[in-house]
Amino acid sequence: MRVGKKFRTAAAKVDRTRPHAAPQALALVKDTAFAKFDESVDVALNLGVDPRHADQIVRGTVVLPHGVGKTVRVLVVAQGDKAKEAEAAGADCIGPEYIQKIKDGWLDTDVIVATPDMMGQVGQLGRILGPRGLMPNPKSGTVTMDVARAVKEIKAGKIEFRVDKTGNIHGPIGKISFSADQLAENLHAFVDAVVRAKPTGAKGTYLRSVTVSSTMGPGVPVDTTEYR
């Protein structure tokens, strides 16, 4: 794969032969970012699991202490008092009428929360929402009667993670404009949540590697010792 001169210059600053303590790794990510926009900072974890087995699926949620650095648009499919609670909590869009809007092509939201009584209708949207990762799910806390809490946590920086078929988990932990300390706290919260979600079927080394990077920048390996 051909890479540009700016990437090569940035990559030359990173010693990939050894892992770095989290604060130093994230300071390097900030130092090697070269794009003209506020790049996202992402983490990639390689896990010692085989997701083909049901007892080795890793998934969960985490509320990042400093959020992810972007405004998250939340749709709440609820009615009556629950719709009023969602509005008071700061939901961007509210109401069962959005089910038909989604069928007609509307998808201007980042997260969908639904009350259990609405899931019979929301379930009809599986082919639309499923591939986009937008389908409400009890395990991620997006199918709930406590819609106010769900909206507040999502707005505060709650994100969902799930292992892919190759045993990796990717997720955002902030923006380049965050301080290295803020990014380190978000990283710790993310990795700690993944470690706590270790499935019973996992054998051997669970957390094999952790790498942080900006949108355009090189990956920086993180020392996993403190997370084991």
C-alpha positions in Angstrom: 0.0 0.0 0.0 1.4 3.4 -1.0 1.4 6.0 1.7 2.0 9.8 1.5 5.0 11.7 2.7 3.2 13.2 5.7 2.3 9.7 6.9 5.8 8.4 6.4 7.2 11.4 8.4 4.7 10.8 11.2 5.3 7.0 11.2 9.0 7.6 11.6 8.4 9.1 15.0 6.8 5.9 16.4 8.8 3.0 17.7 6.6 0.1 16.8 9.0 -2.5 18.3 7.9 -1.8 21.8 4.6 -0.9 23.6 4.2 2.5 25.2 2.5 3.4 28.5 -0.9 4.8 27.7 -0.1 8.6 28.4 3.0 8.4 26.2 1.2 6.5 23.4 -1.6 9.1 23.3 0.9 12.0 23.4 2.6 10.4 20.4 -0.8 10.1 18.6 -1.3 13.8 19.2 2.2 14.6 18.0 1.9 12.6 14.8 -1.5 13.9 13.7 -1.1 15.9 10.6 -4.6 16.4 9.1 -6.1 19.9 8.9 -9.3 18.8 10.7 -9.9 17.6 14.3 -9.2 13.9 13.8 -10.9 11.2 15.8 -8.7 9.1 18.1 -9.5 5.4 17.9 -8.4 2.3 19.8 -8.1 -1.2 18.3 -7.9 -4.2 20.6 -7.0 -7.7 19.5 -8.5 -10.4 21.7 -7.8 -14.0 22.2 -11.3 -15.2 21.4 -13.0 -17.1 18.6 -16.2 -15.2 17.9 -17.5 -18.1 15.9 -18.4 -19.7 19.2 -21.4 -18.2 21.1 -19.6 -18.4 24.5 -16.7 -16.2 23.2 -18.7 -13.2 21.9 -17.5 -10.0 23.5 -19.9 -7.0 23.6 -20.9 -4.3 26.0 -21.2 -0.6 26.6 -19.0 2.0 28.3 -19.6 5.7 29.3 -16.4 7.5 28.4 -15.5 10.1 31.1 -14.9 12.8 28.5 -17.2 11.7 25.8 -16.2 11.2 22.1 -16.0 14.8 21.1 -19.1 14.9 18.9 -22.8 15.6 19.4 -24.7 12.4 19.3 -28.2 12.5 17.8 -30.7 10.3 19.7 -34.1 9.1 18.5 -36.4 7.7 21.1 -39.3 5.6 19.9 -41.8 6.0 22.8 -45.2 7.5 23.5 -47.1 9.1 26.4 -45.1 9.8 29.6 -42.0 8.1 28.2 -41.9 10.4 25.3 -42.1 13.4 27.7 -39.3 11.9 29.8 -37.2 11.5 26.6 -37.8 15.1 25.7 -36.8 16.4 29.1 -33.6 14.3 29.0 -32.6 16.0 25.7 -33.5 13.5 23.0 -33.3 15.0 19.5 -36.3 13.1 17.9 -39.2 11.4 19.7 -42.2 9.4 18.7 -43.5 6.3 17.0 -44.1 8.2 13.8 -40.4 7.9 13.1 -40.9 4.2 12.3 -42.7 5.1 9.1 -40.2 7.9 8.4 -37.4 5.3 8.6 -39.3 3.1 6.2 -39.5 6.1 3.9 -35.7 6.6 4.0 -35.1 8.9 7.0 -31.9 7.9 9.0 -30.8 11.2 10.5 -29.8 9.8 13.9 -26.8 8.1 15.5 -28.5 6.1 18.2 -32.1 4.7 18.6 -33.7 4.1 22.0 -37.0 2.3 22.2 -39.4 1.2 25.0 -40.2 -2.5 25.1 -43.8 -2.0 24.0 -42.6 -0.4 20.8 -40.2 -3.1 19.8 -42.9 -5.1 17.9 -43.1 -2.2 15.4 -39.4 -1.3 15.6 -38.5 -4.9 14.8 -40.0 -4.4 11.3 -37.0 -2.2 10.6 -34.4 -4.9 11.1 -33.2 -5.0 7.5 -32.7 -1.2 7.5 -31.3 -0.7 11.0 -29.4 -4.0 11.6 -26.7 -3.5 8.9 -26.2 0.1 10.2 -25.8 -0.9 13.8 -28.9 1.1 14.8 -31.2 -1.6 16.0 -32.2 -1.1 19.7 -31.0 -3.9 21.9 -31.6 -4.7 25.6 -28.0 -5.7 26.1 -26.8 -2.3 25.0 -29.4 -0.5 27.1 -31.2 0.9 24.2 -34.4 -1.1 24.8 -35.5 0.2 28.2 -38.3 1.8 30.1 -35.8 4.2 31.7 -35.5 6.3 28.5 -34.3 9.4 30.4 -31.3 7.6 31.8 -30.5 6.0 28.4 -30.6 9.4 26.6 -28.4 11.1 29.3 -25.8 8.3 29.2 -25.6 8.4 25.4 -25.3 12.2 25.4 -22.6 11.9 28.0 -20.4 9.6 25.9 -21.8 6.1 26.2 -20.7 3.9 23.3 -21.3 0.3 22.4 -18.5 -2.2 21.5 -18.7 -5.7 19.9 -15.9 -8.0 18.7 -15.8 -8.6 15.0 -15.3 -11.9 13.3 -11.5 -11.6 13.4 -11.4 -11.1 17.1 -10.9 -7.3 17.1 -12.7 -4.5 18.7 -12.5 -0.9 17.4 -13.9 2.2 19.1 -13.5 6.0 19.3 -12.0 7.5 22.5 -12.1 11.2 21.6 -10.5 13.8 19.3 -7.0 15.1 18.7 -8.1 18.4 20.4 -8.5 16.5 23.7 -5.6 16.6 26.1 -3.4 13.5 26.4 -4.8 13.0 30.0 -8.4 13.1 28.8 -7.6 10.6 26.1 -5.8 8.3 28.5 -8.8 8.3 30.9 -11.1 7.5 28.1 -8.8 4.7 26.9 -8.6 3.2 30.4 -12.4 3.2 30.7 -12.8 1.6 27.3 -10.2 -1.2 27.8 -11.3 -1.8 31.3 -14.9 -2.3 30.1 -13.7 -4.8 27.5 -11.6 -6.7 30.1 -14.6 -6.9 32.4 -16.7 -8.3 29.5 -14.3 -11.3 29.1 -16.4 -14.3 28.2 -16.3 -17.6 30.1 -15.2 -19.4 26.9 -12.0 -17.3 26.4 -8.8 -19.4 26.8 -5.2 -18.3 27.0 -4.2 -14.6 26.7 -7.4 -12.5 26.4 -6.0 -9.0 25.7 -3.4 -9.6 23.1 -2.7 -6.1 21.9 -4.0 -2.5 22.1 -3.2 0.1 19.5 -4.2 3.8 19.4 -4.2 6.0 16.3 -5.8 9.2 14.9 -7.9 9.1 11.7 -5.0 9.7 9.4 -2.0 8.9 11.6 0.0 5.8 12.3 -0.9 3.3 15.0 0.9 3.4 18.3 1.2 0.1 20.4 0.1 0.4 24.0 1.5 -1.5 27.0 -1.3 -3.9 28.1 0.4 -4.8 31.4 -1.7 -2.5 33.5 -4.9 -4.0 32.1 -4.2 -7.6 32.9 
